């Protein structure tokens, strides 16, 4: 692996942007403000901001590469490679593909989740970003509980989330546009879909015990767990008591406050910040951030969003850039249990991005280094080779 010198830029060291150079060797940051390496590459960051790579613990934009139109499927390996390019070009160096394993067929089916997990495991050596599997388990999916328990025990799942979209599914049956979108996603006829929903809803009494068994398996395996769309402080406490320490998209402020009081990580969507509010009409993320009720921003459904959100928060005066950046780097790394990344410090994994932020609300990624490898570079970056010094002439 070639050593890299990142020189001439403003580096986010601790909470400050400072003039510094970084030496990258063997996949880690080997030194800060040290001498030039004997050989390698010199990446000139003059006029650019040098930041830790983005850690995205919840992104499902890859679904659009798998099924760009309802009923139109593309091979999973093709979708993953294209999603990797999109993520990396937006500064994401660690990506958790949030994969819904539902009771429904089609895009979010058990079969698709199995294929996606297998493809991620097979393709990891080819992908630029550190690519991991975030399983979003629909809690009414009782048929596949034993299989998921086995995956947890084998630690093939990197993050495990409890999702319950049954109430919203049932509510959508009376809204023709939303109902048709769900039906199209499954590939079923309307009548068959309605009958499936009725059968799944009838098993509600068995759901709490299933959640308890899965949470116990997650605890035993040491896998970080999330609860999705917590609706009340009571719901958040109940999940916390089962070892589920990440509150993902709490739907109101009182639930977010309960999460904060309990020391839980709190995740909101970066698109919420960029767009100025939730597309569902729920909690406004920038308000929660200003109140100290958010520790992680995730791409959710749009890979450019984390980069844009951090700079938007700084431009709007909500947080200084260093603290805003922590929401997409150190914060998610800590929540996911990844202590080797998220900051620019000696010994940390060399996940680094160079950003042209001359237009503060429209930052542009110029170069990306992932685990010490230069994986993305644009024409704006200046790259040269550092030659080894000549041996002294013999006397």
C-alpha positions as CSV (number, residue, x, y, z in Angstrom):
1,X,0.0,0.0,0.0
2,X,1.5,3.3,-1.1
3,X,2.2,5.9,1.6
4,X,0.3,9.2,1.0
5,X,1.1,12.7,2.2
6,X,-1.9,15.1,2.5
7,X,-0.4,18.5,2.6
8,X,-1.3,22.2,2.5
9,X,-5.0,21.9,3.7
10,X,-7.0,23.0,6.7
11,X,-7.4,19.8,8.7
12,X,-10.1,19.2,11.3
13,X,-7.9,18.2,14.3
14,X,-10.0,17.8,17.4
15,X,-12.4,20.7,17.4
16,X,-10.2,23.1,15.3
17,X,-9.4,23.6,11.6
18,X,-5.7,24.0,11.5
19,X,-2.9,24.0,8.9
20,X,-1.4,20.5,9.0
21,X,-0.1,17.7,7.0
22,X,-1.1,14.0,7.4
23,X,1.1,11.0,6.7
24,X,-0.9,7.9,5.8
25,X,0.8,4.6,5.9
26,X,-0.5,1.0,5.9
27,X,-4.1,2.1,6.0
28,X,-3.8,4.4,9.1
29,X,-2.8,8.0,9.9
30,X,0.8,7.5,10.8
31,X,1.6,11.0,11.8
32,X,0.4,14.6,11.8
33,X,2.8,17.5,10.9
34,X,5.7,15.1,10.4
35,X,8.4,14.9,7.8
36,X,7.6,13.9,4.2
37,X,7.6,10.1,3.7
38,X,10.5,8.5,1.9
39,X,8.3,7.5,-1.1
40,X,4.6,7.7,-2.0
41,X,2.1,10.2,-3.2
42,X,1.7,13.9,-2.3
43,X,-1.9,15.0,-2.4
44,X,-1.8,18.8,-2.4
45,X,-4.8,20.0,-0.4
46,X,-4.1,23.7,-0.7
47,X,-7.3,25.7,-0.5
48,X,-9.2,22.6,0.6
49,X,-10.7,21.4,3.9
50,X,-9.4,18.0,5.1
51,X,-12.0,16.0,7.1
52,X,-12.6,12.6,8.5
53,X,-14.5,10.3,6.2
54,X,-18.3,10.1,6.7
55,X,-19.7,7.1,8.6
56,X,-23.3,6.4,7.4
57,X,-25.1,4.0,9.7
58,X,-28.4,4.1,7.8
59,X,-28.6,4.4,4.1
60,X,-31.1,2.7,1.8
61,X,-30.6,4.7,-1.4
62,X,-29.1,1.5,-2.9
63,X,-32.7,0.3,-3.3
64,X,-33.1,2.6,-6.2
65,X,-30.2,0.9,-8.0
66,X,-31.8,-2.5,-7.3
67,X,-35.3,-1.4,-8.5
68,X,-35.2,2.0,-10.2
69,X,-38.8,1.6,-11.2
70,X,-41.5,-0.6,-9.6
71,X,-41.2,-4.1,-11.0
72,X,-37.9,-3.3,-12.8
73,X,-35.0,-5.3,-11.1
74,X,-31.3,-5.1,-11.7
75,X,-28.7,-7.5,-10.4
76,X,-27.7,-6.9,-6.8
77,X,-24.0,-6.9,-7.6
78,X,-24.5,-4.2,-10.2
79,X,-26.5,-2.2,-7.8
80,X,-24.0,-2.5,-5.0
81,X,-21.0,-1.4,-7.2
82,X,-22.9,1.6,-8.4
83,X,-24.1,2.5,-4.9
84,X,-20.5,2.3,-3.7
85,X,-19.4,4.8,-6.4
86,X,-22.2,7.2,-5.3
87,X,-21.4,6.9,-1.6
88,X,-17.7,7.4,-2.0
89,X,-18.0,10.3,-4.3
90,X,-20.1,12.0,-1.6
91,X,-17.4,11.4,1.0
92,X,-18.9,8.3,2.7
93,X,-16.1,5.9,3.6
94,X,-18.1,3.6,5.9
95,X,-21.6,2.6,4.7
96,X,-24.2,0.5,6.4
97,X,-26.7,-0.7,3.8
98,X,-30.0,-0.5,5.7
99,X,-31.8,-3.6,4.4
100,X,-35.4,-4.1,5.2
101,X,-36.3,-7.8,5.9
102,X,-40.0,-7.7,5.8
103,X,-43.0,-10.0,5.7
104,X,-43.8,-8.8,2.2
105,X,-42.5,-10.2,-1.1
106,X,-40.6,-8.1,-3.6
107,X,-38.0,-5.4,-3.0
108,X,-38.1,-5.8,0.8
109,X,-38.5,-9.5,1.0
110,X,-36.5,-12.1,2.9
111,X,-35.1,-13.4,-0.4
112,X,-33.8,-10.0,-1.4
113,X,-32.3,-9.5,2.1
114,X,-30.5,-12.8,1.9
115,X,-29.1,-12.1,-1.5
116,X,-28.0,-8.6,-0.5
117,X,-26.2,-10.0,2.6
118,X,-24.4,-12.6,0.5
119,X,-23.5,-10.0,-2.2
120,X,-22.1,-7.6,0.4
121,X,-19.9,-10.3,1.9
122,X,-18.7,-11.4,-1.5
123,X,-18.0,-8.0,-2.9
124,X,-16.4,-6.3,0.1
125,X,-12.8,-6.6,-1.3
126,X,-13.9,-4.8,-4.5
127,X,-15.8,-2.0,-2.8
128,X,-14.1,1.3,-2.0
129,X,-16.2,2.1,1.1
130,X,-16.1,-0.2,4.2
131,X,-19.5,-1.8,3.4
132,X,-21.6,-3.3,6.2
133,X,-25.0,-4.9,6.7
134,X,-27.7,-3.1,8.7
135,X,-30.7,-5.3,9.0
136,X,-34.0,-3.5,9.5
137,X,-36.2,-6.3,10.9
138,X,-40.0,-5.8,10.5
139,X,-41.2,-7.0,13.8
140,X,-44.3,-8.6,12.4
141,X,-42.1,-10.9,10.3
142,X,-42.4,-13.8,12.6
143,X,-41.8,-16.5,9.9
144,X,-38.1,-15.7,9.5
145,X,-37.3,-15.2,13.2
146,X,-35.2,-18.4,13.5
147,X,-33.1,-17.6,10.5
148,X,-32.4,-14.1,11.8
149,X,-31.5,-15.5,15.2
150,X,-28.9,-17.6,13.5
151,X,-27.5,-14.7,11.6
152,X,-27.2,-12.7,14.8
153,X,-25.5,-15.6,16.6
154,X,-23.0,-15.9,13.6
155,X,-22.4,-12.1,13.8
156,X,-23.1,-11.7,10.1
157,X,-25.3,-8.7,11.0
158,X,-23.4,-5.4,11.7
159,X,-26.4,-3.3,13.0
160,X,-29.8,-4.7,13.9
161,X,-32.9,-2.5,13.9
162,X,-36.5,-3.1,15.1
163,X,-39.0,-1.6,12.6
164,X,-42.7,-1.7,12.9
165,X,-44.5,-0.2,9.9
166,X,-47.7,-2.2,10.3
167,X,-49.8,0.7,11.5
168,X,-48.7,2.9,8.6
169,X,-49.3,0.0,6.2
170,X,-52.8,-0.5,7.4
171,X,-53.5,3.3,7.3
172,X,-52.2,3.4,3.8
173,X,-54.7,0.9,2.5
174,X,-57.3,3.7,2.5
175,X,-55.0,6.0,0.5
176,X,-55.0,4.8,-3.2
177,X,-51.7,6.4,-4.2
178,X,-49.8,5.0,-1.2
179,X,-51.5,1.7,-1.3
180,X,-50.6,1.2,-5.0
181,X,-47.0,2.1,-4.4
182,X,-46.8,-0.6,-1.7
183,X,-48.6,-3.1,-4.0
184,X,-46.2,-2.3,-6.9
185,X,-43.2,-2.8,-4.7
186,X,-44.3,-6.3,-3.8
187,X,-45.3,-7.5,-7.3
188,X,-48.6,-8.8,-5.9
189,X,-52.2,-8.2,-7.0
190,X,-54.1,-5.7,-4.9
191,X,-56.4,-8.5,-3.5
192,X,-53.5,-10.8,-2.6
193,X,-51.7,-7.9,-0.9
194,X,-54.8,-7.1,1.2
195,X,-55.2,-10.7,2.3
196,X,-51.5,-10.9,3.2
197,X,-51.8,-7.8,5.4
198,X,-54.8,-9.2,7.2
199,X,-53.0,-12.5,7.9
200,X,-49.9,-10.6,9.2
201,X,-51.9,-8.3,11.4
202,X,-53.7,-11.2,13.0
203,X,-50.4,-12.3,14.7
204,X,-49.9,-9.1,16.7
205,X,-50.0,-10.8,20.0
206,X,-46.8,-12.8,19.2
207,X,-44.7,-9.8,18.3
208,X,-43.5,-8.7,21.8
209,X,-42.1,-12.1,22.6
210,X,-40.3,-12.2,19.3
211,X,-38.7,-8.8,19.9
212,X,-37.5,-10.0,23.3
213,X,-35.9,-13.2,21.8
214,X,-34.2,-11.2,19.0
215,X,-33.0,-8.5,21.4
216,X,-31.5,-11.2,23.7
217,X,-29.7,-12.7,20.7
218,X,-28.3,-9.3,19.7
219,X,-27.1,-8.6,23.2
220,X,-25.4,-12.0,23.4
221,X,-23.6,-11.4,20.1
222,X,-22.6,-7.9,21.1
223,X,-24.3,-6.3,18.1
224,X,-25.5,-2.7,18.4
225,X,-29.2,-2.4,18.1
226,X,-31.6,0.4,17.0
227,X,-35.3,1.0,17.4
228,X,-37.0,2.8,14.5
229,X,-39.5,5.6,14.8
230,X,-40.0,5.4,18.6
231,X,-43.4,7.1,19.3
232,X,-43.2,7.7,23.0
233,X,-40.8,7.9,25.9
234,X,-42.3,4.6,27.2
235,X,-41.4,2.9,23.9
236,X,-37.8,4.2,24.1
237,X,-37.4,3.0,27.7
238,X,-38.8,-0.4,26.8
239,X,-36.3,-0.9,24.0
240,X,-33.4,0.5,26.1
241,X,-34.2,-2.1,28.8
242,X,-33.7,-4.8,26.2
243,X,-30.3,-3.4,25.2
244,X,-31.4,-1.4,22.2
245,X,-29.3,1.7,22.7
246,X,-29.8,3.7,19.5
247,X,-33.0,5.7,18.9
248,X,-33.4,6.0,15.2
249,X,-35.7,8.9,14.0
250,X,-37.8,9.4,17.2
251,X,-41.0,11.0,16.1
252,X,-41.3,13.8,18.7
253,X,-39.2,15.8,21.1
254,X,-40.3,14.2,24.3
255,X,-39.1,10.8,23.0
256,X,-35.8,12.3,21.9
257,X,-35.4,13.8,25.4
258,X,-36.0,10.4,27.0
259,X,-33.3,9.0,24.7
260,X,-30.9,11.7,25.6
261,X,-31.6,11.3,29.4
262,X,-30.9,7.6,29.0
263,X,-27.6,8.1,27.3
264,X,-28.8,6.7,24.0
265,X,-27.4,7.6,20.6
266,X,-30.1,9.6,18.7
267,X,-30.2,9.4,14.9
268,X,-32.0,11.8,12.5
269,X,-31.9,12.0,8.7
270,X,-29.5,14.3,7.0
271,X,-32.1,15.0,4.2
272,X,-34.3,16.4,7.0
273,X,-31.6,19.1,7.6
274,X,-31.0,19.8,4.0
275,X,-34.7,20.1,3.1
276,X,-35.5,22.1,6.2
277,X,-37.8,19.5,7.7
278,X,-39.1,15.9,7.6
279,X,-40.8,14.7,4.4
280,X,-43.3,12.9,6.8
281,X,-44.1,16.1,8.8
282,X,-42.5,14.7,11.9
283,X,-39.6,16.1,14.0
284,X,-37.4,18.9,12.4
285,X,-33.9,17.6,12.8
286,X,-32.2,21.0,12.9
287,X,-34.4,21.9,15.9
288,X,-33.4,18.7,17.7
289,X,-29.7,19.4,16.9
290,X,-29.9,22.9,18.3
291,X,-31.4,21.5,21.5
292,X,-28.6,18.8,21.8
293,X,-31.0,16.0,21.0
294,X,-29.2,14.5,18.1
295,X,-25.8,12.7,18.0
296,X,-26.0,11.1,14.5
297,X,-27.1,12.2,11.1
298,X,-27.6,9.5,8.4
299,X,-28.0,9.6,4.7
300,X,-31.4,7.8,5.0
301,X,-32.4,7.8,1.3
302,X,-29.9,10.3,-0.3
303,X,-26.2,9.9,-0.3
304,X,-25.2,13.6,-0.8
305,X,-27.2,14.6,2.3
306,X,-24.7,14.1,5.1
307,X,-22.0,16.4,3.5
308,X,-24.6,19.0,2.7
309,X,-26.3,18.8,6.1
310,X,-23.1,19.4,8.0
311,X,-22.3,22.5,6.0
312,X,-25.9,23.7,6.2
313,X,-25.8,23.5,10.0
314,X,-22.6,25.6,10.0
315,X,-23.9,28.1,7.5
316,X,-27.1,28.6,9.5
317,X,-25.2,29.1,12.7
318,X,-26.8,26.0,14.4
319,X,-23.3,24.4,15.1
320,X,-19.7,25.2,14.2
321,X,-18.5,23.0,11.4
322,X,-16.4,20.8,13.8
323,X,-19.4,19.9,15.9
324,X,-21.7,19.5,12.8
325,X,-19.1,17.2,11.2
326,X,-19.0,15.0,14.3
327,X,-22.7,14.2,13.6
328,X,-21.6,12.4,10.4
329,X,-18.2,11.1,11.5
330,X,-17.3,10.6,15.2
331,X,-20.9,10.4,16.4
332,X,-22.0,7.5,14.1
333,X,-18.7,5.7,14.5
334,X,-19.2,5.8,18.3
335,X,-22.8,4.6,18.0
336,X,-21.8,1.7,15.8
337,X,-18.9,0.7,18.1
338,X,-16.2,1.6,15.5
339,X,-13.5,3.2,17.7
340,X,-10.9,3.2,14.8
341,X,-12.4,6.0,12.7
342,X,-14.3,9.3,12.8
343,X,-11.5,11.6,13.7
344,X,-8.1,12.7,12.2
345,X,-5.7,11.4,14.8
346,X,-2.6,9.2,14.8
347,X,-3.5,5.6,14.7
348,X,-6.9,6.1,13.3
349,X,-8.0,4.4,10.1
350,X,-7.0,6.6,7.1
351,X,-10.5,7.5,6.0
352,X,-10.1,11.1,4.8
353,X,-11.9,13.4,2.4
354,X,-10.8,16.7,0.8
355,X,-13.6,19.2,0.3
356,X,-13.8,22.4,-1.7
357,X,-16.1,24.5,0.5
358,X,-15.5,27.9,-1.3
359,X,-19.3,27.8,-1.7
360,X,-20.3,27.1,1.9
361,X,-23.7,25.6,1.3
362,X,-22.6,23.7,-1.8
363,X,-19.4,21.8,-0.7
364,X,-17.8,19.6,-3.3
365,X,-15.8,16.4,-2.6
366,X,-12.5,16.7,-4.5
367,X,-10.7,13.5,-3.3
368,X,-11.4,10.5,-1.0
369,X,-9.0,8.2,0.8
370,X,-10.5,5.0,2.3
371,X,-8.3,2.8,4.5
372,X,-5.2,4.5,3.1
373,X,-6.2,4.0,-0.6
374,X,-7.0,6.9,-2.9
375,X,-10.4,5.8,-4.2
376,X,-11.8,9.0,-5.7
377,X,-10.2,12.1,-7.2
378,X,-11.4,14.9,-9.5
379,X,-9.5,17.1,-11.8
380,X,-9.4,19.8,-9.1
381,X,-7.0,17.8,-7.0
382,X,-3.2,18.0,-7.5
383,X,-1.3,14.7,-7.1
384,X,2.4,14.1,-7.5
385,X,4.9,11.4,-6.6
386,X,7.4,11.7,-3.8
387,X,10.7,10.1,-5.0
388,X,13.0,8.3,-2.7
389,X,16.1,10.3,-1.8
390,X,19.2,9.4,-3.8
391,X,21.8,7.4,-1.9
392,X,24.9,9.3,-1.0
393,X,27.7,9.0,-3.5
394,X,30.5,6.6,-2.6
395,X,33.7,8.4,-1.4
